[in-house]
Amino acid sequence: MKTQLMTTKCCKCRSIRVNGNWFPEPTFLAWDVIYTHTYCPECFEQEMAMVEKYFQDKPVNAIVCSGNRIIAA
């Protein structure tokens, strides 16, 4: 049985995290890798800004915590 590497891929820009560092996808290609998905730090900031902008003028029905941010939902 072959051991497979599991690593994280950004679901937006497709960068890959290896040992805590993010690399553009073409610099790290491996066919025997299992990917789990999240946001890289840059894409996370962009997405959170879009979420905050969306909820900016909406009535507050709930509070959502995401990392160190609190967003009205």
Buried (B, 14 or more C-beta within 10 A) or exposed (E): EEEEEEBBBBBBBBBBBBEEEBEEEEEBEEEEBEBEEEBBEEBBEBBBEEBEEEBEEEEEEEEEEEEEEEBEE
